[in-house]
Amino acid sequence: MRMTGAVITIGVLAAIASAMATVTNMVIKREFPPDIRRLKFDRTQDQSYRFGCYQLTANIFYYQSLILWAALVALVGIKVLGELG
């Protein structure tokens, strides 16, 4: 079976999604230290909105990377089983 291009493409996309999730989490950590996140009543509406947007973006990239890594494992498994049989 010739699926090398699909495996490489999915692998690159999974790595990019994982990197974006990591970068987004680092931005959240830098912009909103733990003591600020605990005191929700002290934050302005704009800060709450930005924190929510950053969190949503991090979650989207995280779940997207999980799906892509699972697809990569499935493709590699199919490729290995196809070459064995």
PyMOL Python script that loads the backbone (N, CA, C, O; Angstrom):
from pymol import cmd

cmd.read_pdbstr("""\
ATOM      1  N   MET A   1       0.844  -1.190   0.000  1.00  0.00           N
ATOM      2  CA  MET A   1       0.000   0.000   0.000  1.00  0.00           C
ATOM      3  C   MET A   1       0.884   1.247   0.000  1.00  0.00           C
ATOM      4  O   MET A   1       1.889   1.311   0.708  1.00  0.00           O
ATOM      5  N   ARG A   2       0.501   2.213  -0.788  1.00  0.00           N
ATOM      6  CA  ARG A   2       1.283   3.441  -0.890  1.00  0.00           C
ATOM      7  C   ARG A   2       0.528   4.573  -0.209  1.00  0.00           C
ATOM      8  O   ARG A   2      -0.289   5.256  -0.826  1.00  0.00           O
ATOM      9  N   MET A   3       0.810   4.755   1.046  1.00  0.00           N
ATOM     10  CA  MET A   3       0.166   5.818   1.817  1.00  0.00           C
ATOM     11  C   MET A   3       1.203   6.708   2.491  1.00  0.00           C
ATOM     12  O   MET A   3       0.907   7.357   3.494  1.00  0.00           O
ATOM     13  N   THR A   4       2.380   6.741   1.963  1.00  0.00           N
ATOM     14  CA  THR A   4       3.452   7.502   2.597  1.00  0.00           C
ATOM     15  C   THR A   4       3.112   8.989   2.657  1.00  0.00           C
ATOM     16  O   THR A   4       3.368   9.641   3.670  1.00  0.00           O
ATOM     17  N   GLY A   5       2.545   9.522   1.600  1.00  0.00           N
ATOM     18  CA  GLY A   5       2.174  10.938   1.585  1.00  0.00           C
ATOM     19  C   GLY A   5       1.129  11.277   2.633  1.00  0.00           C
ATOM     20  O   GLY A   5       1.209  12.319   3.284  1.00  0.00           O
ATOM     21  N   ALA A   6       0.149  10.399   2.796  1.00  0.00           N
ATOM     22  CA  ALA A   6      -0.891  10.620   3.806  1.00  0.00           C
ATOM     23  C   ALA A   6      -0.310  10.555   5.207  1.00  0.00           C
ATOM     24  O   ALA A   6      -0.671  11.356   6.069  1.00  0.00           O
ATOM     25  N   VAL A   7       0.583   9.612   5.438  1.00  0.00           N
ATOM     26  CA  VAL A   7       1.197   9.479   6.755  1.00  0.00           C
ATOM     27  C   VAL A   7       2.034  10.711   7.083  1.00  0.00           C
ATOM     28  O   VAL A   7       1.963  11.236   8.194  1.00  0.00           O
ATOM     29  N   ILE A   8       2.813  11.165   6.131  1.00  0.00           N
ATOM     30  CA  ILE A   8       3.649  12.349   6.360  1.00  0.00           C
ATOM     31  C   ILE A   8       2.788  13.589   6.577  1.00  0.00           C
ATOM     32  O   ILE A   8       3.069  14.391   7.468  1.00  0.00           O
ATOM     33  N   THR A   9       1.743  13.749   5.772  1.00  0.00           N
ATOM     34  CA  THR A   9       0.873  14.915   5.897  1.00  0.00           C
ATOM     35  C   THR A   9       0.171  14.944   7.246  1.00  0.00           C
ATOM     36  O   THR A   9       0.156  15.974   7.919  1.00  0.00           O
ATOM     37  N   ILE A  10      -0.409  13.820   7.641  1.00  0.00           N
ATOM     38  CA  ILE A  10      -1.098  13.755   8.930  1.00  0.00           C
ATOM     39  C   ILE A  10      -0.113  13.966  10.078  1.00  0.00           C
ATOM     40  O   ILE A  10      -0.443  14.624  11.065  1.00  0.00           O
ATOM     41  N   GLY A  11       1.088  13.415   9.955  1.00  0.00           N
ATOM     42  CA  GLY A  11       2.109  13.608  10.982  1.00  0.00           C
ATOM     43  C   GLY A  11       2.512  15.060  11.139  1.00  0.00           C
ATOM     44  O   GLY A  11       2.652  15.555  12.257  1.00  0.00           O
ATOM     45  N   VAL A  12       2.698  15.740  10.022  1.00  0.00           N
ATOM     46  CA  VAL A  12       3.068  17.165  10.073  1.00  0.00           C
ATOM     47  C   VAL A  12       1.930  17.988  10.663  1.00  0.00           C
ATOM     48  O   VAL A  12       2.167  18.860  11.498  1.00  0.00           O
ATOM     49  N   LEU A  13       0.698  17.719  10.239  1.00  0.00           N
ATOM     50  CA  LEU A  13      -0.447  18.456  10.777  1.00  0.00           C
ATOM     51  C   LEU A  13      -0.626  18.193  12.270  1.00  0.00           C
ATOM     52  O   LEU A  13      -0.961  19.111  13.019  1.00  0.00           O
ATOM     53  N   ALA A  14      -0.409  16.963  12.711  1.00  0.00           N
ATOM     54  CA  ALA A  14      -0.521  16.646  14.136  1.00  0.00           C
ATOM     55  C   ALA A  14       0.556  17.382  14.935  1.00  0.00           C
ATOM     56  O   ALA A  14       0.281  17.888  16.023  1.00  0.00           O
ATOM     57  N   ALA A  15       1.762  17.443  14.409  1.00  0.00           N
ATOM     58  CA  ALA A  15       2.840  18.156  15.102  1.00  0.00           C
ATOM     59  C   ALA A  15       2.551  19.653  15.177  1.00  0.00           C
ATOM     60  O   ALA A  15       2.814  20.284  16.201  1.00  0.00           O
ATOM     61  N   ILE A  16       2.017  20.217  14.110  1.00  0.00           N
ATOM     62  CA  ILE A  16       1.676  21.647  14.106  1.00  0.00           C
ATOM     63  C   ILE A  16       0.557  21.932  15.098  1.00  0.00           C
ATOM     64  O   ILE A  16       0.625  22.915  15.836  1.00  0.00           O
ATOM     65  N   ALA A  17      -0.468  21.092  15.128  1.00  0.00           N
ATOM     66  CA  ALA A  17      -1.577  21.300  16.066  1.00  0.00           C
ATOM     67  C   ALA A  17      -1.098  21.181  17.508  1.00  0.00           C
ATOM     68  O   ALA A  17      -1.524  21.953  18.368  1.00  0.00           O
ATOM     69  N   SER A  18      -0.217  20.220  17.780  1.00  0.00           N
ATOM     70  CA  SER A  18       0.332  20.075  19.131  1.00  0.00           C
ATOM     71  C   SER A  18       1.164  21.298  19.516  1.00  0.00           C
ATOM     72  O   SER A  18       1.084  21.782  20.645  1.00  0.00           O
ATOM     73  N   ALA A  19       1.953  21.785  18.580  1.00  0.00           N
ATOM     74  CA  ALA A  19       2.771  22.969  18.850  1.00  0.00           C
ATOM     75  C   ALA A  19       1.893  24.191  19.112  1.00  0.00           C
ATOM     76  O   ALA A  19       2.184  24.994  19.998  1.00  0.00           O
ATOM     77  N   MET A  20       0.824  24.325  18.341  1.00  0.00           N
ATOM     78  CA  MET A  20      -0.073  25.471  18.549  1.00  0.00           C
ATOM     79  C   MET A  20      -0.785  25.392  19.906  1.00  0.00           C
ATOM     80  O   MET A  20      -0.985  26.414  20.561  1.00  0.00           O
ATOM     81  N   ALA A  21      -1.163  24.189  20.324  1.00  0.00           N
ATOM     82  CA  ALA A  21      -1.783  24.021  21.645  1.00  0.00           C
ATOM     83  C   ALA A  21      -0.786  24.389  22.745  1.00  0.00           C
ATOM     84  O   ALA A  21      -1.154  25.018  23.737  1.00  0.00           O
ATOM     85  N   THR A  22       0.472  23.996  22.565  1.00  0.00           N
ATOM     86  CA  THR A  22       1.500  24.321  23.546  1.00  0.00           C
ATOM     87  C   THR A  22       1.750  25.820  23.601  1.00  0.00           C
ATOM     88  O   THR A  22       1.854  26.393  24.685  1.00  0.00           O
ATOM     89  N   VAL A  23       1.846  26.452  22.448  1.00  0.00           N
ATOM     90  CA  VAL A  23       2.070  27.905  22.402  1.00  0.00           C
ATOM     91  C   VAL A  23       0.900  28.648  23.044  1.00  0.00           C
ATOM     92  O   VAL A  23       1.108  29.606  23.790  1.00  0.00           O
ATOM     93  N   THR A  24      -0.316  28.217  22.762  1.00  0.00           N
ATOM     94  CA  THR A  24      -1.483  28.874  23.340  1.00  0.00           C
ATOM     95  C   THR A  24      -1.494  28.726  24.854  1.00  0.00           C
ATOM     96  O   THR A  24      -1.823  29.677  25.563  1.00  0.00           O
ATOM     97  N   ASN A  25      -1.141  27.552  25.360  1.00  0.00           N
ATOM     98  CA  ASN A  25      -1.070  27.371  26.811  1.00  0.00           C
ATOM     99  C   ASN A  25       0.029  28.222  27.432  1.00  0.00           C
ATOM    100  O   ASN A  25      -0.132  28.718  28.547  1.00  0.00           O
ATOM    101  N   MET A  26       1.148  28.400  26.723  1.00  0.00           N
ATOM    102  CA  MET A  26       2.210  29.260  27.234  1.00  0.00           C
ATOM    103  C   MET A  26       1.766  30.720  27.266  1.00  0.00           C
ATOM    104  O   MET A  26       2.129  31.459  28.181  1.00  0.00           O
ATOM    105  N   VAL A  27       0.981  31.140  26.269  1.00  0.00           N
ATOM    106  CA  VAL A  27       0.463  32.512  26.257  1.00  0.00           C
ATOM    107  C   VAL A  27      -0.500  32.712  27.425  1.00  0.00           C
ATOM    108  O   VAL A  27      -0.468  33.751  28.085  1.00  0.00           O
ATOM    109  N   ILE A  28      -1.357  31.721  27.683  1.00  0.00           N
ATOM    110  CA  ILE A  28      -2.280  31.832  28.809  1.00  0.00           C
ATOM    111  C   ILE A  28      -1.489  31.943  30.114  1.00  0.00           C
ATOM    112  O   ILE A  28      -1.828  32.749  30.979  1.00  0.00           O
ATOM    113  N   LYS A  29      -0.450  31.144  30.253  1.00  0.00           N
ATOM    114  CA  LYS A  29       0.353  31.176  31.472  1.00  0.00           C
ATOM    115  C   LYS A  29       1.052  32.520  31.637  1.00  0.00           C
ATOM    116  O   LYS A  29       1.162  33.030  32.752  1.00  0.00           O
ATOM    117  N   ARG A  30       1.527  33.099  30.529  1.00  0.00           N
ATOM    118  CA  ARG A  30       2.214  34.385  30.606  1.00  0.00           C
ATOM    119  C   ARG A  30       1.248  35.540  30.860  1.00  0.00           C
ATOM    120  O   ARG A  30       1.524  36.412  31.685  1.00  0.00           O
ATOM    121  N   GLU A  31       0.115  35.549  30.152  1.00  0.00           N
ATOM    122  CA  GLU A  31      -0.827  36.666  30.244  1.00  0.00           C
ATOM    123  C   GLU A  31      -1.649  36.645  31.528  1.00  0.00           C
ATOM    124  O   GLU A  31      -1.991  37.694  32.073  1.00  0.00           O
ATOM    125  N   PHE A  32      -1.961  35.445  32.007  1.00  0.00           N
ATOM    126  CA  PHE A  32      -2.837  35.312  33.156  1.00  0.00           C
ATOM    127  C   PHE A  32      -2.184  34.407  34.200  1.00  0.00           C
ATOM    128  O   PHE A  32      -2.396  33.195  34.183  1.00  0.00           O
ATOM    129  N   PRO A  33      -1.390  34.983  35.111  1.00  0.00           N
ATOM    130  CA  PRO A  33      -0.768  34.170  36.162  1.00  0.00           C
ATOM    131  C   PRO A  33      -1.834  33.499  37.031  1.00  0.00           C
ATOM    132  O   PRO A  33      -2.984  33.939  37.052  1.00  0.00           O
ATOM    133  N   PRO A  34      -1.454  32.428  37.752  1.00  0.00           N
ATOM    134  CA  PRO A  34      -2.449  31.688  38.546  1.00  0.00           C
ATOM    135  C   PRO A  34      -3.196  32.541  39.561  1.00  0.00           C
ATOM    136  O   PRO A  34      -4.384  32.309  39.786  1.00  0.00           O
ATOM    137  N   ASP A  35      -2.544  33.520  40.179  1.00  0.00           N
ATOM    138  CA  ASP A  35      -3.242  34.337  41.166  1.00  0.00           C
ATOM    139  C   ASP A  35      -4.326  35.204  40.519  1.00  0.00           C
ATOM    140  O   ASP A  35      -5.347  35.477  41.150  1.00  0.00           O
ATOM    141  N   ILE A  36      -4.123  35.640  39.273  1.00  0.00           N
ATOM    142  CA  ILE A  36      -5.140  36.420  38.570  1.00  0.00           C
ATOM    143  C   ILE A  36      -6.301  35.528  38.161  1.00  0.00           C
ATOM    144  O   ILE A  36      -7.454  35.955  38.216  1.00  0.00           O
ATOM    145  N   ARG A  37      -6.019  34.296  37.751  1.00  0.00           N
ATOM    146  CA  ARG A  37      -7.089  33.397  37.318  1.00  0.00           C
ATOM    147  C   ARG A  37      -8.000  33.013  38.476  1.00  0.00           C
ATOM    148  O   ARG A  37      -9.185  32.758  38.266  1.00  0.00           O
ATOM    149  N   ARG A  38      -7.471  32.968  39.688  1.00  0.00           N
ATOM    150  CA  ARG A  38      -8.293  32.620  40.844  1.00  0.00           C
ATOM    151  C   ARG A  38      -9.263  33.734  41.196  1.00  0.00           C
ATOM    152  O   ARG A  38     -10.390  33.466  41.611  1.00  0.00           O
ATOM    153  N   LEU A  39      -8.843  34.967  41.036  1.00  0.00           N
ATOM    154  CA  LEU A  39      -9.678  36.106  41.425  1.00  0.00           C
ATOM    155  C   LEU A  39     -10.499  36.581  40.234  1.00  0.00           C
ATOM    156  O   LEU A  39     -10.177  37.602  39.626  1.00  0.00           O
ATOM    157  N   LYS A  40     -11.539  35.861  39.903  1.00  0.00           N
ATOM    158  CA  LYS A  40     -12.333  36.188  38.728  1.00  0.00           C
ATOM    159  C   LYS A  40     -13.073  37.510  38.890  1.00  0.00           C
ATOM    160  O   LYS A  40     -13.327  38.196  37.900  1.00  0.00           O
ATOM    161  N   PHE A  41     -13.419  37.876  40.109  1.00  0.00           N
ATOM    162  CA  PHE A  41     -14.181  39.101  40.308  1.00  0.00           C
ATOM    163  C   PHE A  41     -13.334  40.347  40.120  1.00  0.00           C
ATOM    164  O   PHE A  41     -13.889  41.431  39.944  1.00  0.00           O
ATOM    165  N   ASP A  42     -12.002  40.235  40.150  1.00  0.00           N
ATOM    166  CA  ASP A  42     -11.139  41.398  39.974  1.00  0.00           C
ATOM    167  C   ASP A  42     -10.832  41.683  38.506  1.00  0.00           C
ATOM    168  O   ASP A  42     -10.360  42.767  38.163  1.00  0.00           O
ATOM    169  N   ARG A  43     -11.102  40.713  37.649  1.00  0.00           N
ATOM    170  CA  ARG A  43     -10.780  40.924  36.242  1.00  0.00           C
ATOM    171  C   ARG A  43     -11.853  41.761  35.561  1.00  0.00           C
ATOM    172  O   ARG A  43     -13.033  41.694  35.907  1.00  0.00           O
ATOM    173  N   THR A  44     -11.428  42.528  34.614  1.00  0.00           N
ATOM    174  CA  THR A  44     -12.391  43.297  33.836  1.00  0.00           C
ATOM    175  C   THR A  44     -13.057  42.380  32.822  1.00  0.00           C
ATOM    176  O   THR A  44     -12.632  41.242  32.622  1.00  0.00           O
ATOM    177  N   GLN A  45     -14.088  42.882  32.193  1.00  0.00           N
ATOM    178  CA  GLN A  45     -14.809  42.089  31.193  1.00  0.00           C
ATOM    179  C   GLN A  45     -13.898  41.739  30.017  1.00  0.00           C
ATOM    180  O   GLN A  45     -13.976  40.634  29.481  1.00  0.00           O
ATOM    181  N   ASP A  46     -13.049  42.659  29.619  1.00  0.00           N
ATOM    182  CA  ASP A  46     -12.143  42.407  28.502  1.00  0.00           C
ATOM    183  C   ASP A  46     -11.161  41.289  28.826  1.00  0.00           C
ATOM    184  O   ASP A  46     -10.893  40.441  27.975  1.00  0.00           O
ATOM    185  N   GLN A  47     -10.621  41.274  30.041  1.00  0.00           N
ATOM    186  CA  GLN A  47      -9.693  40.224  30.434  1.00  0.00           C
ATOM    187  C   GLN A  47     -10.393  38.876  30.495  1.00  0.00           C
ATOM    188  O   GLN A  47      -9.819  37.864  30.093  1.00  0.00           O
ATOM    189  N   SER A  48     -11.618  38.848  30.989  1.00  0.00           N
ATOM    190  CA  SER A  48     -12.367  37.593  31.041  1.00  0.00           C
ATOM    191  C   SER A  48     -12.628  37.076  29.638  1.00  0.00           C
ATOM    192  O   SER A  48     -12.526  35.875  29.388  1.00  0.00           O
ATOM    193  N   TYR A  49     -12.962  37.966  28.727  1.00  0.00           N
ATOM    194  CA  TYR A  49     -13.225  37.575  27.344  1.00  0.00           C
ATOM    195  C   TYR A  49     -11.954  37.038  26.683  1.00  0.00           C
ATOM    196  O   TYR A  49     -11.992  36.012  26.004  1.00  0.00           O
ATOM    197  N   ARG A  50     -10.833  37.731  26.881  1.00  0.00           N
ATOM    198  CA  ARG A  50      -9.569  37.268  26.305  1.00  0.00           C
ATOM    199  C   ARG A  50      -9.164  35.919  26.875  1.00  0.00           C
ATOM    200  O   ARG A  50      -8.712  35.043  26.138  1.00  0.00           O
ATOM    201  N   PHE A  51      -9.323  35.745  28.195  1.00  0.00           N
ATOM    202  CA  PHE A  51      -8.978  34.475  28.829  1.00  0.00           C
ATOM    203  C   PHE A  51      -9.842  33.354  28.261  1.00  0.00           C
ATOM    204  O   PHE A  51      -9.338  32.266  27.982  1.00  0.00           O
ATOM    205  N   GLY A  52     -11.124  33.607  28.089  1.00  0.00           N
ATOM    206  CA  GLY A  52     -12.023  32.603  27.516  1.00  0.00           C
ATOM    207  C   GLY A  52     -11.654  32.256  26.085  1.00  0.00           C
ATOM    208  O   GLY A  52     -11.688  31.088  25.699  1.00  0.00           O
ATOM    209  N   CYS A  53     -11.300  33.268  25.291  1.00  0.00           N
ATOM    210  CA  CYS A  53     -10.902  33.021  23.899  1.00  0.00           C
ATOM    211  C   CYS A  53      -9.612  32.213  23.830  1.00  0.00           C
ATOM    212  O   CYS A  53      -9.496  31.290  23.024  1.00  0.00           O
ATOM    213  N   TYR A  54      -8.647  32.558  24.671  1.00  0.00           N
ATOM    214  CA  TYR A  54      -7.391  31.813  24.677  1.00  0.00           C
ATOM    215  C   TYR A  54      -7.634  30.369  25.100  1.00  0.00           C
ATOM    216  O   TYR A  54      -7.074  29.441  24.517  1.00  0.00           O
ATOM    217  N   GLN A  55      -8.474  30.185  26.117  1.00  0.00           N
ATOM    218  CA  GLN A  55      -8.763  28.835  26.588  1.00  0.00           C
ATOM    219  C   GLN A  55      -9.478  28.018  25.516  1.00  0.00           C
ATOM    220  O   GLN A  55      -9.168  26.843  25.315  1.00  0.00           O
ATOM    221  N   LEU A  56     -10.424  28.632  24.835  1.00  0.00           N
ATOM    222  CA  LEU A  56     -11.146  27.945  23.767  1.00  0.00           C
ATOM    223  C   LEU A  56     -10.198  27.566  22.629  1.00  0.00           C
ATOM    224  O   LEU A  56     -10.278  26.458  22.098  1.00  0.00           O
ATOM    225  N   THR A  57      -9.313  28.469  22.261  1.00  0.00           N
ATOM    226  CA  THR A  57      -8.346  28.192  21.200  1.00  0.00           C
ATOM    227  C   THR A  57      -7.413  27.043  21.593  1.00  0.00           C
ATOM    228  O   THR A  57      -7.126  26.162  20.783  1.00  0.00           O
ATOM    229  N   ALA A  58      -6.946  27.063  22.840  1.00  0.00           N
ATOM    230  CA  ALA A  58      -6.070  25.985  23.307  1.00  0.00           C
ATOM    231  C   ALA A  58      -6.799  24.650  23.270  1.00  0.00           C
ATOM    232  O   ALA A  58      -6.218  23.641  22.871  1.00  0.00           O
ATOM    233  N   ASN A  59      -8.050  24.631  23.676  1.00  0.00           N
ATOM    234  CA  ASN A  59      -8.819  23.383  23.666  1.00  0.00           C
ATOM    235  C   ASN A  59      -9.055  22.887  22.246  1.00  0.00           C
ATOM    236  O   ASN A  59      -8.979  21.684  21.993  1.00  0.00           O
ATOM    237  N   ILE A  60      -9.338  23.788  21.323  1.00  0.00           N
ATOM    238  CA  ILE A  60      -9.557  23.384  19.926  1.00  0.00           C
ATOM    239  C   ILE A  60      -8.301  22.744  19.359  1.00  0.00           C
ATOM    240  O   ILE A  60      -8.366  21.677  18.748  1.00  0.00           O
ATOM    241  N   PHE A  61      -7.151  23.395  19.560  1.00  0.00           N
ATOM    242  CA  PHE A  61      -5.899  22.827  19.051  1.00  0.00           C
ATOM    243  C   PHE A  61      -5.563  21.508  19.745  1.00  0.00           C
ATOM    244  O   PHE A  61      -5.038  20.589  19.115  1.00  0.00           O
ATOM    245  N   TYR A  62      -5.865  21.413  21.048  1.00  0.00           N
ATOM    246  CA  TYR A  62      -5.576  20.193  21.788  1.00  0.00           C
ATOM    247  C   TYR A  62      -6.386  19.019  21.247  1.00  0.00           C
ATOM    248  O   TYR A  62      -5.830  17.959  20.958  1.00  0.00           O
ATOM    249  N   TYR A  63      -7.690  19.205  21.111  1.00  0.00           N
ATOM    250  CA  TYR A  63      -8.528  18.105  20.620  1.00  0.00           C
ATOM    251  C   TYR A  63      -8.241  17.790  19.151  1.00  0.00           C
ATOM    252  O   TYR A  63      -8.311  16.636  18.731  1.00  0.00           O
ATOM    253  N   GLN A  64      -7.921  18.817  18.384  1.00  0.00           N
ATOM    254  CA  GLN A  64      -7.556  18.580  16.992  1.00  0.00           C
ATOM    255  C   GLN A  64      -6.279  17.739  16.919  1.00  0.00           C
ATOM    256  O   GLN A  64      -6.187  16.828  16.096  1.00  0.00           O
ATOM    257  N   SER A  65      -5.310  18.032  17.759  1.00  0.00           N
ATOM    258  CA  SER A  65      -4.070  17.249  17.739  1.00  0.00           C
ATOM    259  C   SER A  65      -4.317  15.821  18.204  1.00  0.00           C
ATOM    260  O   SER A  65      -3.705  14.891  17.678  1.00  0.00           O
ATOM    261  N   LEU A  66      -5.207  15.628  19.186  1.00  0.00           N
ATOM    262  CA  LEU A  66      -5.521  14.262  19.608  1.00  0.00           C
ATOM    263  C   LEU A  66      -6.111  13.449  18.469  1.00  0.00           C
ATOM    264  O   LEU A  66      -5.737  12.293  18.268  1.00  0.00           O
ATOM    265  N   ILE A  67      -7.021  14.042  17.730  1.00  0.00           N
ATOM    266  CA  ILE A  67      -7.650  13.349  16.606  1.00  0.00           C
ATOM    267  C   ILE A  67      -6.622  13.051  15.520  1.00  0.00           C
ATOM    268  O   ILE A  67      -6.614  11.959  14.951  1.00  0.00           O
ATOM    269  N   LEU A  68      -5.756  14.023  15.234  1.00  0.00           N
ATOM    270  CA  LEU A  68      -4.746  13.806  14.195  1.00  0.00           C
ATOM    271  C   LEU A  68      -3.729  12.745  14.601  1.00  0.00           C
ATOM    272  O   LEU A  68      -3.318  11.941  13.764  1.00  0.00           O
ATOM    273  N   TRP A  69      -3.314  12.724  15.877  1.00  0.00           N
ATOM    274  CA  TRP A  69      -2.382  11.679  16.322  1.00  0.00           C
ATOM    275  C   TRP A  69      -3.042  10.306  16.234  1.00  0.00           C
ATOM    276  O   TRP A  69      -2.400   9.328  15.849  1.00  0.00           O
ATOM    277  N   ALA A  70      -4.331  10.234  16.594  1.00  0.00           N
ATOM    278  CA  ALA A  70      -5.035   8.953  16.482  1.00  0.00           C
ATOM    279  C   ALA A  70      -5.126   8.512  15.013  1.00  0.00           C
ATOM    280  O   ALA A  70      -4.949   7.334  14.703  1.00  0.00           O
ATOM    281  N   ALA A  71      -5.400   9.456  14.123  1.00  0.00           N
ATOM    282  CA  ALA A  71      -5.460   9.133  12.697  1.00  0.00           C
ATOM    283  C   ALA A  71      -4.091   8.678  12.189  1.00  0.00           C
ATOM    284  O   ALA A  71      -4.001   7.768  11.364  1.00  0.00           O
ATOM    285  N   LEU A  72      -3.041   9.305  12.678  1.00  0.00           N
ATOM    286  CA  LEU A  72      -1.689   8.910  12.275  1.00  0.00           C
ATOM    287  C   LEU A  72      -1.382   7.484  12.728  1.00  0.00           C
ATOM    288  O   LEU A  72      -0.831   6.691  11.964  1.00  0.00           O
ATOM    289  N   VAL A  73      -1.738   7.162  13.965  1.00  0.00           N
ATOM    290  CA  VAL A  73      -1.510   5.795  14.458  1.00  0.00           C
ATOM    291  C   VAL A  73      -2.297   4.799  13.616  1.00  0.00           C
ATOM    292  O   VAL A  73      -1.783   3.736  13.268  1.00  0.00           O
ATOM    293  N   ALA A  74      -3.550   5.140  13.286  1.00  0.00           N
ATOM    294  CA  ALA A  74      -4.361   4.239  12.466  1.00  0.00           C
ATOM    295  C   ALA A  74      -3.755   4.060  11.075  1.00  0.00           C
ATOM    296  O   ALA A  74      -3.694   2.941  10.565  1.00  0.00           O
ATOM    297  N   LEU A  75      -3.310   5.147  10.467  1.00  0.00           N
ATOM    298  CA  LEU A  75      -2.706   5.041   9.132  1.00  0.00           C
ATOM    299  C   LEU A  75      -1.414   4.229   9.141  1.00  0.00           C
ATOM    300  O   LEU A  75      -1.179   3.413   8.250  1.00  0.00           O
ATOM    301  N   VAL A  76      -0.589   4.457  10.142  1.00  0.00           N
ATOM    302  CA  VAL A  76       0.658   3.691  10.237  1.00  0.00           C
ATOM    303  C   VAL A  76       0.343   2.219  10.473  1.00  0.00           C
ATOM    304  O   VAL A  76       0.993   1.344   9.901  1.00  0.00           O
ATOM    305  N   GLY A  77      -0.652   1.942  11.314  1.00  0.00           N
ATOM    306  CA  GLY A  77      -1.049   0.554  11.539  1.00  0.00           C
ATOM    307  C   GLY A  77      -1.553  -0.114  10.274  1.00  0.00           C
ATOM    308  O   GLY A  77      -1.195  -1.257   9.988  1.00  0.00           O
ATOM    309  N   ILE A  78      -2.381   0.588   9.515  1.00  0.00           N
ATOM    310  CA  ILE A  78      -2.880   0.037   8.249  1.00  0.00           C
ATOM    311  C   ILE A  78      -1.736  -0.186   7.263  1.00  0.00           C
ATOM    312  O   ILE A  78      -1.700  -1.187   6.547  1.00  0.00           O
ATOM    313  N   LYS A  79      -0.803   0.765   7.240  1.00  0.00           N
ATOM    314  CA  LYS A  79       0.339   0.626   6.316  1.00  0.00           C
ATOM    315  C   LYS A  79       1.203  -0.570   6.699  1.00  0.00           C
ATOM    316  O   LYS A  79       1.619  -1.334   5.828  1.00  0.00           O
ATOM    317  N   VAL A  80       1.475  -0.742   7.985  1.00  0.00           N
ATOM    318  CA  VAL A  80       2.292  -1.869   8.434  1.00  0.00           C
ATOM    319  C   VAL A  80       1.574  -3.190   8.172  1.00  0.00           C
ATOM    320  O   VAL A  80       2.184  -4.139   7.679  1.00  0.00           O
ATOM    321  N   LEU A  81       0.292  -3.258   8.497  1.00  0.00           N
ATOM    322  CA  LEU A  81      -0.462  -4.496   8.266  1.00  0.00           C
ATOM    323  C   LEU A  81      -0.584  -4.799   6.769  1.00  0.00           C
ATOM    324  O   LEU A  81      -0.580  -5.963   6.370  1.00  0.00           O
ATOM    325  N   GLY A  82      -0.692  -3.767   5.954  1.00  0.00           N
ATOM    326  CA  GLY A  82      -0.776  -3.978   4.516  1.00  0.00           C
ATOM    327  C   GLY A  82       0.515  -4.506   3.936  1.00  0.00           C
ATOM    328  O   GLY A  82       0.496  -5.287   2.985  1.00  0.00           O
ATOM    329  N   GLU A  83       1.629  -4.093   4.493  1.00  0.00           N
ATOM    330  CA  GLU A  83       2.911  -4.579   3.977  1.00  0.00           C
ATOM    331  C   GLU A  83       3.250  -5.969   4.503  1.00  0.00           C
ATOM    332  O   GLU A  83       4.013  -6.706   3.878  1.00  0.00           O
ATOM    333  N   LEU A  84       2.679  -6.325   5.659  1.00  0.00           N
ATOM    334  CA  LEU A  84       2.928  -7.666   6.203  1.00  0.00           C
ATOM    335  C   LEU A  84       2.128  -8.736   5.471  1.00  0.00           C
ATOM    336  O   LEU A  84       2.585  -9.864   5.291  1.00  0.00           O
ATOM    337  N   GLY A  85       0.913  -8.351   5.049  1.00  0.00           N
ATOM    338  CA  GLY A  85       0.017  -9.338   4.455  1.00  0.00           C
ATOM    339  C   GLY A  85       0.105  -9.472   2.984  1.00  0.00           C
ATOM    340  O   GLY A  85      -0.612 -10.280   2.393  1.00  0.00           O
TER     341      GLY A  85
END
""", "prot")
cmd.dss("prot")
cmd.show_as("cartoon", "prot")
cmd.util.cbc("prot")
cmd.orient("prot")
